[in-house]
Amino acid sequence: MKLISNLGRQPEFGEEVNNAITFSNWISLLIVGASLGCTILSYSLSAELVIVSWLFTFINASCLFLNAGGHFFSSRYIISIAPSLYLAILQIAIKLPDQKMVVAVLLIQTGMLTVPWMMFRFKEKAGLIFVNLLNVALILFSIYLPGQNTSGMDNSIYHLGIGTDFGLLISVFGTISITALARGMQQKAQEKNQHLLVEMEEKNSKMEDDRKKMEEYILQVEEAQAQEKKRRWISQSLQELGEIVRYQNNEQEIFDKVISKIVKTLGGNQGSLYLLEELDGKKRIQLKACYAYNRKKFVSQYLEPGEGLIGQCYLEKEAIYLTDIPQGYTYITSGLGEATPNSLMIIPLMFNGRVEGIIELASFSLAEEHHHEFLEGVSSLLGNFIYNERLLNSHFSIREEKAARHFPEPRMLSPKKKIEAVPA
């Protein structure tokens, strides 16, 4: 059965044409079955009708082979017209000259009018109109043309008994079969469309998932690029800061440039650098350099450990990040006046677990995560530098002290008395 349904179906024809081909295959098979029944009845009437019936059966059977050979657009005309033509010939041949119609034949003719509508698309109006007009014309001719039964052929079988029953049976069975076939194909098409719809929804869902994955991947790539850019920024900024401490000779100039560089690098507004000093065995925190709006502040300031936020940072050895600055703690001064900063960062400069100095930074903008990473690098870099400078200065002080003990300064001799010559 599947073989008959698929005869002549081609992917390039499209679903609508392929459905029409399947319908024509089944209709051709039904017509061949009906024509065989007519052929059997014709044996009781006339040898000429038997020949016509067999010819008609062969013609309709050939439509299956035409479809299989890809000639559906020709075979559908044969399937649509040949039954009406055969039935018109049959009606004219068996009715008496004064008879209007043979009911059994007319029933079958009427049932066959539905066939072309299943094989022609609505956009093929010319072909559909031609076939239907021709079929109607053949029915009218068979009704109103005078009968040719002058040989005394008994056609009562078509008016009473088995003939009428057969015609009615063929008509009803054909109509039901065509309707059932059309409904089955429609349902199959609906199921296929539903399946295609489900597949499309699945594809759309997969495409949506792929789109989301692509967006996530793009975000990950962008995030990775942003992180890499920040890492390069941290590395380059620390490298530039390292060049300052390596290639400058004057210690004060180094600290001035360092605090200026840090403030500018972070986009801050004000900064201070403190060093830890020890005087008479007592530790204190001294302001060594500061920077504010491109102007140096020559301010002398000393803090005790634990005094204020800077002293607290020294004791705790941990950075302090504040976004809620205590009122009056510090102000950023500009040409427009003074204002409290929005963020404050106090970073201990560490070396081997010891605080060697402290940096305080104030800004109107909030620090980002990579700024904190940069300041961690600053803490290690400057802590190491300050420790080495202090160690180097201490070494030179010890050497100078030892040199002073081994080589004391020469004493100033009193002027020699003038010796006068003794006269002889």
PyMOL commands that set and color helices and strands:
alter all, ss='L'
color gray80, all
select helices_A, chain A and resi 2-5+11-13+15-42+47-68+72-94+103-119+125-144+156-159+162-247+251-266+308-316+369-406
alter helices_A, ss='H'
color red, helices_A
select strands_A, chain A and resi 270-279+282-292+295-296+302-303+320-322+332-334+337-339+343-351+354-363
alter strands_A, ss='S'
color yellow, strands_A
deselect
rebuild
show_as cartoon
